[in-house]
């Protein structure tokens, strides 16, 4: 049983859904406990997974703790896997109370966790999974956890969905993009750490040389109005398209020439891996777990965070040298196929479950 407290839908929730789907394919029984109105719960239900609508109001939600404890015992749950801070407190305590054999927490983001003396959240699970090596090291340094309890398992890509394909020209027309448009895409939740404003600043330099460039912001989030206002303030409404959340990201990527990540903090963003799987050249800030994936100049271009000029220069380098862009895209695709598929991710997670379970086996098995 997976638990999630958040009512949003971004990379973290997409990964949970991907993990669950892969384990369901392998024949395991998988369920999700999440808020009744959450997009994650709705999507899991649409994909035929068992869902348990249950809101965890806060860290000290004792009624929720009791409900989850009873659910674990009633359903004979063997693996309890938590994902956010609030559900990790409540569900982990419920799991301990119920005697669940395997208790795992995933830390998805690279923002440093609070390490004050009262925060014992990472002492509760049997194992902690991180979305990258840098996040793992942050936990080891901050919490002094035993290294054999913390596992770096980056998000995998569903290569049945994300693979190189011809551009979807009907979609390009439907989005109102000119036939000759050079499409530069950022897919991310519209929140502060994603730094969409840097792309807007860089676009002014890019457009001087390539006025046919168009910029797609794919995703939804709390900063939509602020980002839209910045686009208007700079007079670039004709060059930016905010698409909102899209379920057709493979088709969006098919019409994209370059992918961008401008974040100031990241784990290993799914958009990065998905675009690479489709052989799209990526320009990304060198933050979080991204340098674990991109080798600068080989399978992508790395830039420092908070530097719109560096972002513009990297994009122009790829637009100027289409041969280089193609070579980078091909090497990116090969890396994903070799090391970062959804199946590989799911198997590594399953092996963590097994390791914990076997460590708890008694003399009678």
Buried (B, 14 or more C-beta within 10 A) or exposed (E): BBBBBBBBBBBBBBBBBBBBBBBBEEEBEBBBBBBEEBBBBBBBEEEEBBBBBBBBEEBEBEEBBEBBBEBBBEEEBBBBBBBBBBBBBBBBBBBBBBEBBBBBBBBBBBBEBEEEEEBEBBEBBBBBBBBBBBBBBBBBEBBEBEEEBBBBBBBBBBBEEBBEEEBBEEBBEEBEBEEEBBBBBBBBBBBBBBBBBBBBBBBBBBBEEBEEBBBBBBBBBEBBEEBBEBBEEBEBEEBBBBBEBBEEBBBBBBBBBBBBBBBBBBBBBBBBBBBBBBBBBBBBBBBBBBBBBBBEEEBBBBBEBEBBEBBBBBBBBBBEEEEBBEBBBBBBBEBBBEEBBBBBBBBBBBEBBEBBBEEEEEEEE
